[in-house]
Amino acid sequence: MAVGKDPLIGKKIVIIGAGNVAVDAARTALRFNSEVTIVYRREKADMPANKEEIKGAESEGVKFIFLANPKAILGDSHGLLQGLIATRMTLGEYDSSGRRKPVATDEVFEFPVIL
């Protein structure tokens, strides 16, 4: 944008994490007409981002997948991103942060990313 051109970003964006930077990146990508999903290994209540930012992202159309942790990134023969493989998580015992620790399950799923 600084040189007067919109950035080239994909049509379907996956953002891993749930802090303020992740939520801000998601909201920014939406404004460039991308479909955006945030993948987070814990539940919504555990997101470290500001609650107002989360609410804004939801109202603008950011999708969320909770209790999922990236396992692998899929690429094509040209090295272009094609998707993400994630593991479903469950919540275990409380950790030192006061949040329940995410624990991997045996369930794995694929999430496509379209450039």
C-alpha positions in Angstrom: 0.0 0.0 0.0 2.9 2.4 0.7 3.8 2.4 -3.0 0.2 2.9 -4.1 -0.5 -0.7 -4.9 -2.6 -3.3 -3.0 -0.6 -6.3 -1.7 -0.9 -9.6 -3.5 -2.5 -12.0 -1.0 -4.5 -15.2 -1.4 -8.2 -15.6 -1.6 -8.3 -17.9 1.4 -6.1 -17.0 4.3 -5.3 -19.1 7.4 -3.7 -17.3 10.4 -2.2 -19.3 13.2 -2.4 -17.8 16.6 -4.8 -15.6 18.5 -2.9 -12.6 19.8 -3.5 -9.0 18.8 -1.1 -9.2 15.8 -2.9 -12.3 14.5 -6.4 -10.7 14.8 -5.1 -7.4 13.2 -3.7 -9.4 10.3 -7.0 -11.2 9.9 -9.0 -8.0 9.8 -6.6 -6.4 7.4 -6.8 -9.4 5.0 -10.6 -9.2 5.1 -10.4 -5.7 3.8 -8.6 -7.0 0.7 -11.5 -9.4 0.1 -9.9 -12.6 1.4 -11.7 -15.2 3.3 -9.9 -15.4 6.6 -9.8 -18.1 9.3 -7.8 -18.0 12.5 -6.7 -21.3 13.8 -6.0 -21.4 17.6 -5.1 -24.4 19.8 -7.2 -23.3 22.8 -10.8 -22.0 23.2 -12.1 -18.5 22.4 -12.0 -17.5 26.1 -8.3 -18.2 26.2 -7.4 -15.9 23.3 -4.8 -13.4 24.4 -6.0 -10.7 21.9 -8.1 -7.8 23.2 -11.7 -8.7 23.6 -12.7 -5.6 21.4 -10.4 -6.8 18.6 -11.9 -10.3 18.8 -15.5 -9.0 18.7 -14.6 -6.7 15.7 -13.0 -9.6 13.8 -16.1 -11.7 14.4 -18.5 -9.0 13.3 -16.4 -8.3 10.1 -16.5 -12.0 9.2 -13.3 -13.6 10.3 -13.9 -17.3 10.9 -12.3 -19.2 13.8 -11.3 -22.8 14.3 -10.6 -23.5 18.0 -8.9 -26.4 19.6 -6.7 -27.1 16.5 -3.0 -27.0 16.1 -1.0 -27.0 12.8 0.8 -30.2 12.1 2.0 -29.7 8.5 1.9 -27.2 5.6 1.0 -28.6 2.2 2.6 -27.3 -1.0 2.4 -28.1 -4.6 5.3 -29.1 -6.9 6.1 -25.4 -7.5 6.4 -24.7 -3.7 3.1 -22.8 -3.6 1.0 -23.2 -0.4 -2.0 -25.4 -0.9 -3.3 -26.2 2.6 -2.7 -26.9 6.2 -3.0 -30.1 8.1 -4.1 -29.6 11.7 -4.6 -31.8 14.8 -7.7 -31.5 16.9 -6.9 -30.5 20.5 -8.6 -31.1 23.8 -8.0 -29.3 27.0 -6.1 -30.9 29.8 -4.9 -29.8 33.2 -4.3 -26.1 34.0 -0.8 -24.8 33.3 1.3 -22.0 34.9 -0.6 -19.3 32.9 -3.9 -20.4 34.5 -5.3 -21.7 31.3 -6.0 -25.4 30.5 -3.2 -26.9 28.5 -4.0 -28.0 25.0 -3.5 -31.7 24.4 -3.4 -33.3 20.9 -6.0 -35.9 20.0 -5.7 -38.5 17.2 -8.0 -36.5 14.9 -6.3 -34.8 12.0 -8.0 -32.6 9.3 -7.0 -30.7 6.3 -7.8 -27.0 5.6 -7.3 -25.8 2.0 -5.7 -22.5 1.2 -6.3 -20.9 -2.2 -3.8 -18.5 -3.6 
